[in-house]
């Protein structure tokens, strides 16, 4: 069963939004580098890699379902934050927006009884729980840290130890 044009359009929009999400994290990485917080910058770079991997999952699903990928212009992200806390508040709010967008795709897939897309989206539902939790946890730690430079440097070291992003999937995600 081919995917509907309406659902393919929503997934194309999300594919492009995932690339935009990567731009946000890359801008944050650059800002943290400018603040001499290389560990947090590293964490953000891995977030960038993950967003690219998410975009590629949507890419593959479209092609596997007989749809065309439509790449669009990507808006430039915000590039300055007043503090690390503000950056992670933005990251958390952005992840909540991503979750809502994916839920809307799922609602349309349910309405259209597109079981292949519903199955595909399950991975994203789980991933978004993790994404929101990670950014919320770091945001909350930054709230506790307040103006403590030693605590911020300790968090920077902790986040700098984050491992690499998962590889982009190469094989079919379908049944």
Wavefront OBJ file of the C-alpha trace (Angstrom):
o trace
v 0.000 0.000 0.000
v 1.412 3.343 -1.010
v 1.403 6.132 1.492
v -1.164 8.906 0.963
v -0.037 12.257 -0.421
v -1.262 14.006 2.746
v 0.720 11.709 5.033
v 3.794 11.855 2.772
v 3.600 15.671 2.913
v 3.511 15.612 6.724
v 6.474 13.237 6.848
v 8.392 15.397 4.375
v 7.707 18.399 6.609
v 8.995 16.433 9.591
v 12.086 15.290 7.695
v 12.892 18.940 7.007
v 12.069 19.867 10.612
v 14.516 17.226 11.867
v 17.224 18.854 9.747
v 16.237 22.226 11.232
v 16.442 20.620 14.690
v 19.988 19.587 13.858
v 20.773 23.187 12.924
v 19.492 24.310 16.316
v 21.787 21.882 18.118
v 24.729 22.795 15.903
v 24.144 26.489 16.686
v 24.040 25.608 20.382
v 27.273 23.625 20.016
v 28.944 26.665 18.471
v 27.652 28.916 21.238
v 28.920 26.530 23.948
v 32.317 26.389 22.199
v 32.377 30.193 22.329
v 31.689 29.960 26.066
v 34.651 27.562 26.545
v 32.289 24.741 27.491
v 33.638 22.114 25.098
v 31.964 19.209 26.908
v 28.480 20.668 26.519
v 29.369 21.613 22.929
v 30.282 17.952 22.327
v 26.921 16.862 23.759
v 25.181 19.262 21.362
v 27.212 17.985 18.394
v 25.958 14.483 19.116
v 22.422 15.861 19.272
v 23.047 17.311 15.807
v 24.141 13.862 14.585
v 21.031 12.268 16.108
v 18.728 14.753 14.394
v 20.369 13.952 11.065
v 19.820 10.239 11.754
v 16.159 10.984 12.550
v 15.777 12.872 9.261
v 17.251 9.910 7.404
v 14.755 7.539 9.028
v 11.940 9.686 7.643
v 13.750 9.807 4.276
v 13.937 6.012 4.094
v 10.309 5.549 5.151
v 9.136 7.834 2.344
v 11.126 5.948 -0.274
v 10.098 2.565 1.068
v 6.468 3.645 0.739
v 6.747 4.919 -2.833
v 6.734 8.628 -1.962
v 9.057 11.380 -3.087
v 11.385 13.190 -0.687
v 10.973 16.953 -0.902
v 13.810 18.930 0.627
v 13.020 22.527 1.472
v 14.990 25.585 2.553
v 16.054 25.334 6.195
v 15.589 28.422 8.338
v 18.603 29.694 10.239
v 18.375 28.978 13.980
v 18.854 31.241 16.968
v 22.593 31.625 17.671
v 22.843 33.402 21.035
v 21.667 32.530 24.529
v 21.927 34.463 27.761
v 23.091 31.374 29.654
v 23.515 27.608 29.432
v 20.194 27.326 31.248
v 18.419 29.357 28.555
v 19.926 27.138 25.847
v 18.651 23.983 27.547
v 15.263 25.549 28.207
v 15.072 26.167 24.456
v 16.242 22.613 23.723
v 13.604 21.134 26.031
v 10.817 23.264 24.528
v 11.980 22.323 21.044
v 11.901 18.598 21.872
v 8.340 18.985 23.167
v 7.423 20.603 19.833
v 9.030 17.730 17.920
v 7.000 15.266 19.984
v 3.750 17.075 19.204
v 4.559 17.128 15.481
v 5.246 13.383 15.474
v 2.015 12.734 17.372
v 0.123 14.650 14.660
v 1.654 12.409 12.005
v 0.541 9.423 14.070
v -2.983 10.801 14.384
v -3.263 11.091 10.597
v -1.770 7.609 10.119
v -4.367 6.232 12.585
v -7.157 8.049 10.758
v -5.956 6.592 7.445
v -5.322 3.146 8.965
v -1.742 3.269 7.673
v -0.297 0.522 9.847
v 3.150 0.691 8.255
v 3.549 4.340 9.262
v 2.109 3.637 12.710
v 4.668 0.872 13.220
v 7.438 3.134 11.920
v 6.459 5.923 14.324
v 6.716 3.705 17.421
v 10.487 4.143 17.422
v 10.036 7.941 17.374
v 7.519 7.870 20.215
v 10.075 6.083 22.405
v 12.904 8.300 21.186
v 11.011 11.482 22.018
v 10.410 10.337 25.587
v 14.185 9.964 25.886
v 14.914 13.282 24.135
v 12.559 15.239 26.367
v 13.872 13.489 29.476
v 17.535 14.205 28.643
v 17.029 17.892 27.914
v 14.724 18.338 30.927
v 17.249 16.630 33.231
v 20.107 18.867 32.088
v 17.893 21.952 32.284
v 16.949 21.025 35.855
v 20.596 20.433 36.792
v 21.462 23.866 35.414
v 18.697 25.370 37.547
v 20.231 23.728 40.628
v 23.731 24.835 39.650
v 22.709 28.466 39.438
v 25.812 30.676 39.280
v 28.258 28.022 40.540
v 31.172 27.933 38.070
v 32.701 24.773 39.620
v 29.375 22.939 39.307
v 28.982 24.130 35.696
v 32.477 22.867 34.863
v 31.643 19.537 36.472
v 28.504 19.263 34.323
v 30.561 20.257 31.272
v 32.952 17.377 31.960
v 30.073 14.940 32.470
v 28.344 15.916 29.220
v 31.664 15.803 27.373
v 31.879 12.089 28.142
v 28.767 11.330 26.070
v 29.277 8.629 23.449
v 28.663 8.985 19.746
v 25.270 9.106 18.038
v 23.831 5.905 16.598
v 24.537 5.216 12.924
v 22.011 6.188 10.282
v 19.887 3.114 9.471
v 20.815 1.513 6.152
v 18.362 -1.332 5.860
v 14.622 -1.352 5.514
v 12.591 -0.345 8.562
v 9.486 -2.082 7.244
v 8.217 -5.601 7.835
l 1 2 3 4 5 6 7 8 9 10 11 12 13 14 15 16 17 18 19 20 21 22 23 24 25 26 27 28 29 30 31 32 33 34 35 36 37 38 39 40 41 42 43 44 45 46 47 48 49 50 51 52 53 54 55 56 57 58 59 60 61 62 63 64 65 66 67 68 69 70 71 72 73 74 75 76 77 78 79 80 81 82 83 84 85 86 87 88 89 90 91 92 93 94 95 96 97 98 99 100 101 102 103 104 105 106 107 108 109 110 111 112 113 114 115 116 117 118 119 120 121 122 123 124 125 126 127 128 129 130 131 132 133 134 135 136 137 138 139 140 141 142 143 144 145 146 147 148 149 150 151 152 153 154 155 156 157 158 159 160 161 162 163 164 165 166 167 168 169 170 171 172 173 174 175
